[in-house]
Amino acid sequence: MSDLADLVTGLASELREEVLPELGRAAGREHSGDGAGGDVTFAIDERAEARMEEFLAERAPDVAFYSEDRGMVMPGEEARWVLVVDPIDGTRPAMAGLESACVSVAAAPMRGAKGDGPTMADVAVGCVVEIKSGERFLAVRGEGVEPAPALSRETRIERMLWTYGFRGRPVVPTAIVIEELIDSSSVSGGTFDLGSATYDMTRLVTGQLDAYVEPGPRMIDEVPSVRAEFERVGRGAILNNSPYDLAAAALILEEAGAVVTDAAGRPLGDRPLLGSGHEFQMSCVCAATPELHAAIVASLDGGIERLRAAS
């Protein structure tokens, strides 16, 4: 497992070095097309993806990879391992030169524990590296996380510091679902949209934040009429979190002792790891304590009912 962890951390560090000089530069904002996940590919994304392919061709030509912009790429021979890579999670913060942009790399066997494609539960190694600071989070399943976690002990919605994201999500339906969480915590706690799921989630490990909430896929599944609004904002695509957004960070949080589920409180472990598009996307609730997690999910239950009544 140490060799696999070295490959994962080596790739993450290499991508960070490639992107770091480009942070905040206007040239990185140029559009290069659309990625496999449906989002816009910016020039800064394209540069990172190209370096990833070079690195793996040099260091691990027998390893497959799945990335946001390339989709699934198999080597010439059958691969034993697959890397799930988001070279820049938080492209928009990266373009602005902000701190909340990360490299995310996860590794899993090509054949999962059930003998078919890998699932989230099959992720063996996860690494997230902050591009601006270089701070690294590394988890090996069953062996804990580095650095040592500093989870908060917050149990109350009113006092929580938490994050959500509006990129590609329709504002009004999303606000209906999370309005109780925002209203309850906006004075005694705090709410943030930081632009990167992996940055948001790793803030729980540092103890800076208490929760991360992303209800998009649950909204579509339980109130199908809002799907058209997601497609309108996403220019025909649905832009919720895909496995490459969550694979590394979810393992890191689980190994840190946080609670990680979908927005209905169900485990993510049986969800497919390789793919994008709505059928692969996952809602997510991460919380530092079980009590806070339960309170958030209960609030989202009420928010879904409000959305259903308004639709």
MIPAFI-492533 format. One record per atom (N, C-alpha, C): residue in one letter; x, y, z. Coordinates in steps of 0.05 Angstrom, whole numbers, plus 5000, padded with zeros to 4 digits. Example, Ala and Ser with C-alpha at 12.3 -4.5 7.8 and 13.67 -1.06 7.14 Angstrom:
2
a526448865156 a524649105156 a526449345156 s525749555142 s527349795143 s525850015157 
***
This chain:
311
m501649765000 m500050005000 m501750255000 s504250235011 s505950475012 s506650574984 d507050384965 d507650464937 d505350614925 l502950514930 l500550644920 l500150924932 a500650944958 a500451204971 a502551404960 d504951294954 d507051464942 d506251564915 l504951394899 l504051474872 l501851694874 v499951654892 v497851844896 v498852114905 t500552114926 t501552364936 t503452494916 g505052334901 g506752444881 g505252584859 l503052454849 l501452584829 l500152844839 a499052834863 a497853074875 a499853304877 s502253244886 s504253444889 s505153554862 e505453384842 e506253464815 e504153654803 l501553584807 l499453754796 l499354024810 r499854024836 r499954274851 r502154454840 e504554344835 e506754504825 e506154604797 e504654454781 e503954544754 e502054784755 v500154774773 v497954974773 v498755224789 l500355194810 l500955414828 l501855674814 p503655664794 p504355914781 p502156044765 e500055894759 e497856004743 e495556124760 l495756094786 l493556194803 l493156494799 g490756574794 g490056854791 g490756984765 r491956834746 r492756954720 r490356954701 a490057174687 a487857204669 a487756994647 a490156904638 a490256704616 a488856444624 g488756384650 g487456134658 g484456134656 r483256374650 r480356384648 r479356314620 e481156284601 e480156214574 e478855944574 h476655924558 h475255674556 h476555484536 s476755224544 s477955024526 s475954814517 g473454844525 g471354654517 g469854564541 d468654334539 d467054214561 d468253944569 g468353894595 g469453644605 g467453414604 a468353174612 a466652934612 a464352964631 g464753124652 g462653174672 g460653384664 g461053524641 g459253724632 g459954004639 d461854044657 d462654314665 d464454434644 v464754704645 v466654844627 v469554764634 t471154704614 t473954664618 t475454924612 f476855024632 f478355274629 f481255204621 a482755394612 a485555354604 a487155244627 i486655334651 i488155244674 i487554944680 d485054864675 d484354574677 d485854414656 e485954504632 e487154364610 e490154314615 r491454514626 r494354494632 r494754274653 a493054274674 a493354074695 a492853794685 e490753764668 e490153494657 e492453394640 a493653574624 a495853484607 a498253394624 r498853534645 r501053454662 r500453184676 m497953144683 m497152894696 m497752654677 e496952684652 e497452474633 e500452414629 e502052624627 e504952594625 e506052444649 f505252524673 f506352414697 f505652114698 l503152034693 l502451754695 l503751594673 a504051704649 a505451564628 a508351504636 e509551684651 e512351654659 e512651464684 r510851504703 r511151374729 r509451124732 a507151104720 a505250884724 a503650824699 p505050734678 p503650694652 p501550474653 d501650304674 d499750084676 d497350154694 v497150404702 v494950484720 v492850644703 a490350574706 a488150724693 a487550974709 f486251164696 f485251394711 f482651494701 y481151624719 y478651754712 y478852044722 s478452234704 s478652514712 s476252674702 e475952914714 e473653074707 e473453144677 d475653204665 d475653284637 d476153064617 r477752864625 r478452644606 r476452414607 g475052384629 g473452144633 g475251904639 m474451664630 m475951424636 m478051384615 v480551334624 v482851284607 v484151024616 m484250824599 m485350564605 m488150544592 p490050414605 p492650354592 p492250134572 g494350074557 g494249874536 g493549594547 e494449534571 e493849274583 e491849304606 e490849084615 e488849094637 e490149214661 a488749414673 a489849554696 a488849424722 r490549424742 r489849324769 r488649544786 w489649794782 w488850014798 w487750244780 v485950404791 v485050634778 v485250874797 l486251104786 l486351354801 l483951524792 v482651634812 v480351814807 v481352094814 v481652264794 v483152514797 v481452754790 d481552954807 d480553224800 d483053404803 p484353464780 p486753624782 p486453894794 i484154024790 i483554274804 i480654254814 d480254204839 d477554224850 d477354504862 g475754674849 g475654954856 g477055114834 t476355054809 t477555204787 t477055504789 r474655574796 r474055864797 r475556004819 p475755894844 p477656024863 p480556024853 a481355814839 a484155814828 a484456044808 m482556084791 m482756304771 m482956574785 a481656594809 a481656844824 a484056864843 g485656654844 g487956654862 g487356624891 l485056494897 l484256454925 l485256194936 e485056164962 e486055924976 e484455674971 s481955704965 s480155464965 s480155324938 a482555224930 a482855064906 a484754834914 c484054594906 c485554354915 c485954164892 v487953994895 v488253754878 v487153524894 s485653344881 s484453114894 s485152864878 v486352674892 v487052414879 v486252184898 a484751994887 a484051754902 a484851514886 a485351294899 a486151044886 a484350814895 a483550644876 a481950414882 a482650184863 p482149934871 p482549714853 p480449734830 m481249644806 m479449654783 m477049474788 r477449254801 r475149074808 r474549114837 g472049194843 g471349254871 g471049004887 a470249044913 a470048824931 a467848624923 k465848724907 k463748544898 k464348424871 g466748464861 g467548334836 g466948484811 d465648724814 d465048884790 d466549144793 g465549364781 g466949614783 g467149714811 p469249884817 p469649974844 p467450174853 t467050174879 t465150364892 t466750544910 m465250734922 m466550914941 m467850764964 a466650544972 a467750384994 a470450254987 d470950224961 d473450104952 d475850294951 v475350544955 v477650734954 v479550664977 a482050614969 a484150524988 a485850754998 v486350954981 v488051184988 v486751434978 g486751644993 g485751904985 g487652124993 c488152304975 c489952534981 c488752784970 v488752994986 v487853264978 v490153454985 v490953614966 v493153814970 v492054084963 e492254274981 e491454554976 e493554674957 i492654784935 i494454884915 i496055134925 k494755314938 k496155564946 k498055514969 s497155364989 s498755335014 s500655095013 g499854884997 g501354634997 g500554445019 e498654525037 e497954345058 e496754085047 r497453865058 r496653605048 r495053445068 f492953305058 f491453115074 f491652845061 l492352645076 l492752375065 l491452165083 a489751995070 a488451775085 a488951515071 v489551305086 v489651035077 v487550885093 r485750745078 r483550625091 r484450435114 g483250475137 g483950315161 g486350405176 e487850605165 e490350695178 e490250985188 g487951115185 g487751385195 g488451595174 v488851845184 v489252065166 v491552245177 e492952365158 e495052565165 e494152825152 p494353055167 p495253075195 p493152975214 a493852955240 a491952865260 a489453045260 p487052935259 p484653105257 p484153265283 a482753485279 a482053655301 a479053725299 l477353515297 l474553555293 l473253725316 s471453895308 s470054045328 s468053865343 r466953965365 r464953815380 r462153945378 e461754105358 e459254255355 e456954065350 t454754105363 t452353935359 t449854095351 r450154365351 r447754535346 r447954675319 i445754665305 i445554805279 i446055105284 e444955215305 e445055505309 e447955605312 r449755435321 r452555515326 r454455415305 m453455265285 m455455135267 m456555335247 l459055285240 l460355415217 l460355205194 w459155275171 w458755065151 w458855175123 t459054995104 t459255075076 t457254935058 y456655055036 y454954945015 y456055064989 g454854984966 g455855094941 g453555144921 f453755374907 f451755444887 f452655414859 r455255334854 r456255314827 r454555104811 g453155194790 g451555014774 g448954934786 r448255044810 r445754984823 r443855214821 p441255164816 p439355384815 p438955504843 v439155764845 v439155904871 v436555864886 v434355924874 v431755924889 v431055644899 p431055434883 p430355174894 p432355084916 t434955144912 t436955064932 t436555214958 a435955474955 a435455634980 a432955544995 i430955454981 i428555344994 i429355105012 v431154935001 v431854695016 v433654755040 i435454945037 i437354995059 i436755255075 e434455375070 e433955635082 e433855615113 e432755395124 e432655375153 e435455355165 l437255215151 l440055195160 l441455465159 i441055615137 i442255875135 i441156065156 d438556085158 d437256275176 d438056215205 s438155955212 s438755885240 s441655945248 s443555925229 s446355935236 s447656195227 s446256375214 s447556605202 s448556815222 v447456815246 v448257005267 v450156885287 s449256675300 s450856545321 s453056355310 g452656285284 g454656115271 g455656255246 g455856115223 g456656245198 g456356055175 t455756175152 t455356025127 t457256125106 f458255935089 f460256005069 f459755845043 d460355975021 d460655834995 d463455884986 l465255684988 l468055714984 l468955614957 g467255484942 g467855414914 g469255154909 s469654994929 s471054744926 s470154534946 a468954314937 a468054114956 a470253994973 t472553944961 t474753824976 t475854014997 y476054274990 y476854475010 y474854485032 d472254505025 d470154505045 d470354275064 m470654035053 m470553795070 m473053775087 t475353845077 t477753825093 t477854035115 r476154245113 r476054435136 r474954305161 l473454075158 l472553935182 l474953805196 v476853705180 v479253575191 v480853775207 t481054015198 t482654225212 t481154335235 g478554285237 g476954405259 g475954685253 q476554785229 q475655055222 q472655075218 l471454855207 l468654845201 l467454595213 d464754595215 d463354385229 d461854205209 a461154305185 a459454145167 a459754245139 y459154055120 y458954115092 y456253995082 v454654145067 v452054065059 v451654105029 e450953895015 e450353924986 e448053744979 p445553854976 p443153694972 p442353654943 g443853744923 g442853754896 g441753504884 p443153274884 p442053034873 p439552934887 r439352974914 r436852904928 r434553074918 m435053324913 m432953504904 m431753404878 i433553324859 i432653224833 i431152954836 d432252774852 d431052514855 d428352524868 e427952704887 e425452704902 e423452914892 v424453114878 v422653314866 v423553344836 p422753154819 p423853144792 p423353394775 s421353554783 s420753794767 s422954004768 v424753984788 v426954184789 v429254114771 r429253874759 r431453794741 r431853994719 a429654104708 a429854294686 a431354544695 e431054624721 e432454854731 e435454804733 f436154564742 f439054484743 f440254494715 e438754384695 e439754384668 e439854664656 r438054834664 r438155114654 r440755254664 v441255224690 v443655354701 v446255224690 g446154954686 g448454814677 g448754804647 r447254964632 r447354984603 r446954704590 g444854564601 g444154304590 g445354074606 a447254124623 a448453914640 a447553954669 i447653734684 i447153744713 i449753744727 l450353944743 l453053984754 l453253954784 n452153734794 n452553664822 n455153514826 n455753434851 n458253304856 n458353024844 s460452964829 s460952694818 s462952554836 p463352294832 p465252144848 p468052264850 y469052384827 y471752494828 y471852734847 d469652864853 d469653084872 d469852984901 l468752754907 l468452664934 l470252434943 a471352284924 a472652024930 a474852054951 a476752234947 a478952274965 a478052394991 a476552614989 a475752755013 a473952595031 a472152425020 a470352265036 a471952065053 l474051935040 l475651755056 l477251905077 i478252135071 i479752295091 i477952355115 l475452435110 l473652505132 l472852255148 e472352035134 e471651795148 e473951705166 e476351715156 e478651635173 e479151835195 a478252075192 a478552285213 a476452255235 g474252095229 g472152055249 g469752225245 a469552365222 a467152515216 a464952335205 v462552435203 v460252295192 v459852385163 v459852195144 v459552255116 v457352085104 t455252215094 t453052075081 t452052235058 d449952135044 d448552305025 d446652485041 a445052655027 a443452855040 a440952735053 a440552475049 a438352335064 a439352175087 g441952185092 g443152035114 g444051755108 r444151685082 r444951415074 r447951415068 p449351185074 p452151165068 p452751195038 l455151285032 l455951325004 l457551074993 g458050885011 g459950675004 g459150504980 d456550464974 d455850294952 d455450444926 r456050704926 r455750854901 r458150804882 p457550784856 p459650734836 p461750964837 l464250874833 l466551064835 l467151194808 l466651054786 l467551134760 l465151224743 g464951484739 g462851584722 g462151874729 s460652004711 s459652274716 s456852284704 g455552504707 g452752524699 g450952464723 h448452534721 h446652534744 h446552254757 e446552044742 e446251774754 e448651704771 f450851834769 f453151784786 f453551994807 q452252214805 q452652434824 q451452374851 m452652494872 m451852444899 m451352694915 s449152704929 s448752914949 s450652844972 c450953024990 c452952975012 c452353145036 v452453025059 v452553165085 v454853055101 c456653225108 c458953155126 c458753325151 a459153205174 a458953345199 a460953235218 a461853415236 a463953335255 a462853155278 t460253175283 t459153015304 t456552875294 p455852645305 p453352505297 p450952675303 e450952825326 e448652985333 e448153205313 l450253335304 l449953555285 l449053435258 h450153205250 h449453085225 h446453015225 a445452895246 a442652825248 a440853075246 a441653285259 a440053535258 a440053655230 i442253645216 i442353745188 i440553585170 v440753325171 v439053155154 v436153205160 a435353225185 a432553285192 a431653555180 s433453755181 s432754015169 s432453985139 l434153825126 l433853785097 l431353635090 d430453455107 d427953325103 d425653525100 g425653725119 g423653935118 g423954105093 g426554165086 g426954325062 g425954195037 i426353925034 i425253785011 i422253805010 e420953785033 e418053815033 e417154095025 r418654305033 r418054575024 r418354594994 l420554474984 l420954484955 l418754344940 r417954114950 r415753964936 r413254134936 a412654274958 a410254434959 a410354674941 a412854774936 a413155014920 a413254954890 s413754704883 s414154624855 s411554554841 
***
